[in-house]
Amino acid sequence: MKVIFRILLYCLGGLILSCAMLVFFGVGNTPELEVGWSPTREDLVRAKEILHEGSKTKPDEIGIIELSQADLNLAGNYLLNRYSKSAARLEFNRNQLRFFVTMTLPENSLGKYLNISFKLGNVEGNHLPVITKFKAGKLLLPAKLAAWVIDTVIQYSSLNEYFILATRPLKAVKIDAQTLTITYYSNKTILTQARSFLTRTGDKSTLTIYQQKLTDIVAKHDPEWRLSLAELLQPLFELAYQRSTLETAIAENRDVIATINDYVNKKETRQLLTAPESLPASGQQYAAFLYKRIDLAQHFIGSAALTASVSKQVAQVAGEEKELSDSRGGSGFSFIDLAADKAGTRFGEMATSSAENARKMQKVMSKIKDYSDFMPDPRDLPEHMNEAEFKQRFESVDSPVYLELSKQIDARILAAPIYNTK
């Protein structure tokens, strides 16, 4: 028994020492890669295609995905920037895949960034690639030690659920000279578990509190009047202000925005965002409005949720891509909708950009009078332009005339009361 206990102590000590070395050498104030991914419209479209590739395979069928170096870089940066300003560079090298990663860390006394790099390669007897090289900053760790540390951290943390869901369907992952080939098999049980797990945006008990508050608001709404988006935002942010501390304000704001977005947009944005569990189906449901328009409320809170969940850049590109798509065969390009997208992006950015801004947003939003405090009136802007009309008047989204009008919309938004609070 003493021998076993001593071995356990040695293992625990080794894990603590290894994690300490990883933190000491990997964390610093200098990023090894430039953070702040700025995708183009084409990047965003392709990243979404890559991440939804697996959905094309029906349950209980074998699927194969082949990804190039460009595909992996797009998908990697898209996923990393959902959680913090980060950067990833992936390269094929002699039938191995090299990863370089820089992640922005929460405020701490050790440093702003975590810099790591590692290699993955196929090893006989393993259906998944293994780590063949690992560096934390300038420190080179033995591959087996690094793999053991990572495996232990995953196993005894919340990451374990992600790891199980990600790897359970995989049958083989093969790294060639310029291609990563993934063979997978998923059944209905795995898909259901994955959907249930990935629709969590925060602490379930916290989400339930905001969902119940929203349900109460809707239940008391006078059906003779339109439901204003401000009627949902104001009381939920007031509740967030009462519940939050400086340390929890960002997470609380994300939960508030996600809860309202799930109610307002329902199925529309669930394909693009990680949304909380649906609100109870019972009870009356009312559409939310901004300036007597349902679509403006949908655009505003959808962009706010996308910014809070992913990034400002992704939200901006998604808004323009949606309007360009509408011009080719829908309701037409609308600068009114685009203004709501831009305002929502600004809103989501301020609500989650820092702990101080999060608390400030909670305070000012708890005192708003109506939606003009956060959304300027955009109804004088041009809309319903088909592709030909849009090109005749504005050429493209990079033309001087388009950029000038976009700049004017930005100025209107910045002049709104909540964005002027010092």
DAHUSUL-V567434 format. One record per backbone hydrogen bond with DSSP energy under -0.5 kcal/mol. CO is the residue of the C=O (numbers start at 0). NH is the residue of the N-H. Records with the same first field share a line. If there is no record, write none. Layout:
# DAHUSUL-V567434
CO: NH / NH
This chain:
# DAHUSUL-V567434
0: 4
1: 5
2: 6
3: 7
4: 8
5: 9
6: 10
7: 11
8: 12
9: 13
10: 14
11: 15
12: 16
13: 17
14: 18
15: 19
16: 20
17: 21
18: 22
19: 23
20: 24
21: 25
22: 26
25: 114
27: 112
28: 30
36: 38
39: 43
40: 44
41: 45
42: 46
43: 47
44: 48
45: 49
46: 50
47: 51
49: 52
51: 54
52: 55
53: 56
57: 60
60: 185
62: 183
64: 66 / 181
66: 179
67: 71
68: 72
69: 73
70: 74
71: 75
72: 76
73: 77
74: 78
75: 79
76: 80
78: 81
79: 82 / 83
83: 85
84: 103
85: 35
86: 101
88: 99
90: 97
92: 95
94: 121
95: 92 / 97
96: 119
97: 90
98: 117
99: 88
100: 115
101: 86
102: 113
111: 104
112: 27 / 114
113: 102 / 115
114: 136
115: 100
116: 134
117: 98
118: 131 / 132
119: 96
120: 129
122: 125
126: 172
129: 120
132: 118
133: 140
134: 116 / 136
135: 138
137: 139
138: 135 / 140
140: 133
141: 145
142: 146
143: 147
144: 148
145: 149
146: 150
147: 151
148: 152
149: 153
150: 154
151: 155
153: 156 / 159
156: 159
157: 160 / 161
158: 162
159: 163
160: 164
161: 165
162: 166
163: 167
164: 168
166: 169
168: 184
171: 182
173: 175 / 180
178: 175 / 180
179: 66 / 181
180: 173 / 182
181: 64
182: 170 / 171
183: 62
185: 59 / 60
186: 190
187: 191
188: 192
189: 193
190: 194
191: 195
192: 196
193: 197
194: 198
196: 199
202: 206
203: 207
204: 208
205: 209
206: 210
207: 211
208: 212
209: 213
210: 214
211: 215
212: 216
213: 217
214: 218
215: 219
216: 220
217: 220
220: 222
221: 224
225: 227
226: 288
227: 230 / 231
228: 231 / 232
229: 233
231: 235
232: 236
233: 237
234: 238
235: 239
236: 240
237: 241
238: 242
239: 243
244: 248
247: 251
248: 252
249: 253
250: 254
251: 255
252: 256
253: 257
254: 258
255: 259
256: 260
257: 261
258: 262
259: 263
260: 264 / 265
261: 265
264: 267
265: 269
266: 270
268: 271 / 272
272: 274
286: 226
288: 228
289: 292
292: 289 / 296
293: 297
294: 298
295: 299
296: 300
297: 301
298: 302
299: 303
300: 304
301: 305
302: 306
303: 307
304: 308
305: 309 / 310
310: 314
311: 315
312: 316
313: 317
314: 318
315: 319
316: 320
317: 321
318: 322
319: 323
320: 324
321: 325
322: 326
323: 327
324: 327
325: 328 / 329 / 331
326: 386
332: 384
333: 337
334: 338
335: 339
336: 340
337: 341
338: 342
339: 343
340: 344
341: 345
342: 346
343: 347
344: 348
345: 349
346: 350
347: 351
348: 351 / 352
353: 357
354: 358
355: 359
356: 360
357: 361
358: 362
359: 363
360: 364
361: 365
363: 366
364: 367
369: 372
370: 373 / 374
372: 417
377: 380
381: 334 / 335
383: 385
384: 332
385: 389
386: 390
387: 391
388: 392
389: 393 / 394
390: 394
393: 395
395: 398
398: 402
399: 403
400: 404
401: 405
402: 406
403: 407
404: 408
405: 409
406: 410
407: 411
408: 412
409: 413
410: 414
411: 415
412: 415
415: 418 / 419
416: 419
417: 420
